[in-house]
Amino acid sequence: MIEPALCAELGAELARLAELDALEAAGIGRGNAHTLRRDIRGDVIHWLDRQSLAQRRYLDAMTELQRQLNQALFLGLFEYEAHFAHYPPGAFYRKHLDSFRGRANRVISTVGYLNSGWPADGGGEMLLFDPASPEREVARVRPEAGTFACFLSDTLPHEVLPTRLPRASIAGWFRRNASLGGLVDPAH
């Protein structure tokens, strides 16, 4: 799904951000419930902001995917938000759903991988679990450049296994506007 040249550009941009110490520890929850829990999640992130050509190309591709999903499945997707995710060696993300409890704003989750030549023993795989039987693994996604995963945010439990090497990806979410009382529900 993601062409090799774009993967390389995005991966290089994420590496530059890491060198500049421009990544922030990822938390869990939102708003007042947002906390840092290194026992649950160990990646560092940087929200995509269209400041580079590579980001614009990636986000434009996601806009086209959003149009296609809305046209084919009538999902009413409103916007797309995404961040770079860097997992240093040893980092992981425990099993979770991407749609926040009591909120139905995140509808479709995406993960695009940026590491070229990922070794079989590199760890960092994303495990997907059966929604009806959350202990049963249904898929294992190796974090290889160009691989793109797309799944329902509020239905499919998933986790990232501990990585043995620096792991680079872009996590994103197609959202519906879950505004209440005339207030627009903002992204991240």
Summary of the structure (lengths in Angstrom):
residues: 188
radius of gyration: 16.0
end to end distance: 24.7
largest distance: 50.1
contacts: 561
relative contact order: 0.22
helix: 21%
strand: 35%
